[in-house]
Amino acid sequence: MNMLIYLIPIALFMGGIGLAAFLWSLKSGQYDDLQGAAWRVLADDEADSSKR
């Protein structure tokens, strides 16, 4: 029971860090173009075919 005095603040601190990282990723635009990466995988670029 004595360990809860340490574990609860550590868990809250780590949760706060995770929330801060998520909010930073929203603010920096990480989720703006979700479809772009999917279409880039399917696109057949001429530059990529010359590497083969």
N, C-alpha and C positions, 0 to 999 in steps of 0.2 A: 504494500500500500504506500510505502514511502517513496517508491520509484515513480508513482503518478505525479508527484510534485515536479519531477524533472521531465517526464515524458509528455505531459499535456502541453507545456510551453514550447517544447521542441516540435511537437506535431503542429501546433498553431503557427509557429514560425515557418516551418516548411510549407504549410498550406498557403501562407501569405506570399512566400517566394514563388510558388506555382501560380498563384493568382496574378502576381505582378508580371511574371513572364508571359502569361496569356494576354493580359491587357496590353503589354508592350507589343506583342505580335499583332494584335488587332490594330493598334495605332500605327504600326509601321507598314501595314498593308499586306501582310502575309497571306490573307485570305481573299484578296481582291479578285484574282483571276483563277478560279478553280477549274474552269473548262479549258484554259489555254494549255496547260501541261498535258492534259489528255489528248488534245488534238495534235500537239507537237510530237507525241509518240507515234501517232498514225501517219504523220506527214512524211512523204518520200522526198527528201531534199536531194538535189543534185550533188551538193557538196559531200553528203554522206556516202553516196554511191561511188564517188571517185576514190574514196579511201579503201575500198575493198580490193 
